[in-house]
Amino acid sequence: MQQFIEKYPSASQYMDLADFHIWQVDVIRVRFISGFGKIFWLEHNEWQAYCA
């Protein structure tokens, strides 16, 4: 939580809220949708290549 506050100082007020949580999402694969007929799954190594 401290790293979040250091990056976004104005967000320190959220720490007082009982229902505020930080989640980590570990993506396994991505659904790619690029128009009609261009829908498919990208596995981790495939979409990571685009992010590099």
Backbone hydrogen bonds, N-H to C=O, Kabsch-Sander energy under -0.5 kcal/mol:
donor,donor_aa,acceptor,acceptor_aa,energy
5,I,1,M,-2.1
6,E,2,Q,-2.4
7,K,3,Q,-1.8
8,Y,4,F,-2.5
11,A,8,Y,-2.2
12,S,9,P,-1.6
13,Q,10,S,-0.6
14,Y,11,A,-1.9
15,M,12,S,-1.2
16,D,13,Q,-1.2
17,L,14,Y,-1.8
20,F,17,L,-1.1
21,H,19,D,-0.5
25,V,23,W,-0.5
26,D,24,Q,-0.6
27,V,25,V,-0.8
30,V,42,L,-2.6
32,F,30,V,-0.7
32,F,40,F,-3.3
33,I,31,R,-0.5
34,S,38,K,-2.7
38,K,35,G,-1.7
39,I,37,G,-0.6
40,F,32,F,-2.1
42,L,30,V,-3.1
43,E,41,W,-0.5
44,H,28,I,-0.8
46,E,43,E,-0.9
47,W,43,E,-2.1
48,Q,44,H,-2.1
49,A,45,N,-0.9
50,Y,46,E,-0.7
51,C,47,W,-1.1
52,A,48,Q,-1.1
